[in-house]
Amino acid sequence: MSRLAACLLISIACLAACGEAEDTRPGQPVKQRQQAFKAMLRSFEPMGKMLRDQRYDADRFAALSTELAALRDAPWPHFGPDTLYPPSKATAAVWQRADDFERARLNFTGALDRLQAAAGSRDKAVIEPAYKAVYDSCQACHRDFRER
């Protein structure tokens, strides 16, 4: 085997081993909260795309809003003590500034409530600022409590 081929095989093996850390703790709280956030994104992102691409469908938007509202409480119980370990992307600020984190959570859930009410109106002009408020609450929490 040539030296180049051997180097290539070693490089590939090393890259394959560089995957994200797996949550091996009992109950997998980090994995649970990451999955909960990903499930919320599967409802939230299509809503934004619908608004951005001028393909607003009031019934589809309302259905996605209802899905998102049903998922809104799923990640929070998994931010328990001793859950700041890889593969977590949360920062220590979640626990060091617990009151601020709780305010951010309440801001998010309040914005979701307003979005769901707006979606019920079926009026895109009412929905757009409500969607932006949810988006902004996500960004603020990520800015303050998530690794970049």
C-alpha positions as CSV (number, residue, x, y, z in Angstrom):
1,M,0.0,0.0,0.0
2,S,1.4,3.4,-0.9
3,R,2.2,5.9,1.8
4,L,-0.5,8.3,0.4
5,A,-3.2,5.6,0.5
6,A,-2.3,4.8,4.1
7,C,-2.4,8.4,5.1
8,L,-5.8,8.7,3.4
9,L,-7.2,5.7,5.3
10,I,-6.0,7.0,8.6
11,S,-7.4,10.5,7.9
12,I,-10.8,9.0,7.0
13,A,-10.8,6.9,10.1
14,C,-10.0,9.9,12.3
15,L,-12.7,12.0,10.7
16,A,-15.3,9.2,11.2
17,A,-14.4,9.2,14.9
18,C,-14.9,12.9,15.3
19,G,-18.7,12.7,15.4
20,E,-20.7,14.6,18.0
21,A,-20.6,13.2,21.6
22,E,-23.4,10.9,22.5
23,D,-25.6,11.4,25.5
24,T,-25.1,8.3,27.6
25,R,-26.5,9.5,30.9
26,P,-29.7,7.9,32.4
27,G,-32.7,9.2,30.6
28,Q,-30.5,11.1,28.1
29,P,-31.7,14.6,29.2
30,V,-29.5,16.5,26.7
31,K,-30.6,14.3,23.8
32,Q,-34.2,14.6,25.0
33,R,-34.1,18.4,25.0
34,Q,-32.2,18.6,21.6
35,Q,-34.9,16.3,20.1
36,A,-37.6,18.5,21.5
37,F,-36.1,21.6,20.0
38,K,-35.7,19.9,16.7
39,A,-39.3,18.8,16.7
40,M,-40.3,22.4,17.3
41,L,-38.2,23.6,14.4
42,R,-40.0,21.1,12.1
43,S,-43.1,23.2,12.7
44,F,-41.6,26.6,13.1
45,E,-39.3,26.7,10.0
46,P,-42.0,25.9,7.5
47,M,-44.1,28.7,8.9
48,G,-41.2,31.2,8.3
49,K,-40.6,29.8,4.8
50,M,-44.3,30.2,4.0
51,L,-44.2,33.9,5.1
52,R,-40.8,34.7,3.4
53,D,-41.7,33.0,0.1
54,Q,-45.1,34.7,-0.2
55,R,-46.8,31.3,-0.2
56,Y,-49.0,31.9,2.8
57,D,-51.6,29.2,3.4
58,A,-53.8,30.1,6.4
59,D,-54.9,26.6,7.1
60,R,-51.4,25.1,6.9
61,F,-50.0,27.9,9.0
62,A,-52.7,27.4,11.7
63,A,-52.0,23.7,11.8
64,L,-48.2,24.2,12.1
65,S,-48.9,26.8,14.9
66,T,-51.0,24.2,16.8
67,E,-48.2,21.6,16.4
68,L,-45.7,24.1,17.7
69,A,-47.8,25.1,20.7
70,A,-48.3,21.4,21.6
71,L,-44.5,21.0,21.7
72,R,-43.6,24.2,23.6
73,D,-43.1,22.7,27.0
74,A,-41.2,19.6,25.9
75,P,-37.5,20.7,26.3
76,W,-37.6,22.6,29.6
77,P,-37.8,19.7,32.1
78,H,-34.6,18.3,30.5
79,F,-32.5,21.3,31.7
80,G,-32.0,19.8,35.1
81,P,-28.9,20.1,37.3
82,D,-25.9,18.1,36.1
83,T,-27.0,18.3,32.4
84,L,-24.2,20.6,31.3
85,Y,-22.0,18.0,29.5
86,P,-21.4,17.1,25.8
87,P,-23.3,17.0,23.5
88,S,-25.1,20.0,25.2
89,K,-24.8,23.3,23.5
90,A,-26.2,25.1,26.5
91,T,-23.9,27.4,28.4
92,A,-23.4,27.5,32.2
93,A,-25.4,30.7,32.2
94,V,-28.6,28.5,32.0
95,W,-27.9,27.5,35.6
96,Q,-25.9,30.5,36.8
97,R,-28.6,32.9,35.7
98,A,-31.6,30.7,36.2
99,D,-34.0,33.6,36.8
100,D,-33.0,35.1,33.4
101,F,-33.4,31.7,31.7
102,E,-36.8,31.3,33.2
103,R,-37.8,34.8,31.9
104,A,-36.5,33.9,28.5
105,R,-38.6,30.7,28.6
106,L,-41.7,32.7,29.6
107,N,-41.0,35.2,26.9
108,F,-40.9,32.4,24.4
109,T,-44.1,30.7,25.6
110,G,-45.9,34.0,25.7
111,A,-44.8,34.8,22.1
112,L,-46.0,31.4,21.1
113,D,-49.4,32.1,22.7
114,R,-49.7,35.3,20.7
115,L,-48.6,33.5,17.5
116,Q,-51.3,30.9,17.9
117,A,-53.9,33.6,18.5
118,A,-52.7,35.4,15.4
119,A,-52.8,32.2,13.4
120,G,-56.4,31.8,14.4
121,S,-57.1,35.2,12.8
122,R,-55.9,33.8,9.4
123,D,-54.7,37.4,8.7
124,K,-51.1,37.4,7.4
125,A,-50.6,41.1,8.5
126,V,-51.4,40.0,12.1
127,I,-49.4,36.8,11.9
128,E,-46.1,38.3,10.6
129,P,-45.2,40.4,13.7
130,A,-46.3,37.5,16.0
131,Y,-44.0,35.1,14.1
132,K,-41.2,37.6,14.3
133,A,-41.7,37.9,18.1
134,V,-41.3,34.1,18.5
135,Y,-38.2,34.2,16.2
136,D,-36.7,37.1,18.3
137,S,-37.3,35.2,21.5
138,C,-35.5,32.2,20.1
139,Q,-32.6,34.4,19.0
140,A,-32.3,36.2,22.4
141,C,-32.2,32.9,24.3
142,H,-29.6,31.5,21.9
143,R,-27.5,34.6,22.2
144,D,-27.6,34.5,26.1
145,F,-27.7,30.7,26.8
146,R,-26.3,28.7,23.9
147,E,-22.8,28.1,22.6
148,R,-22.0,29.8,19.4
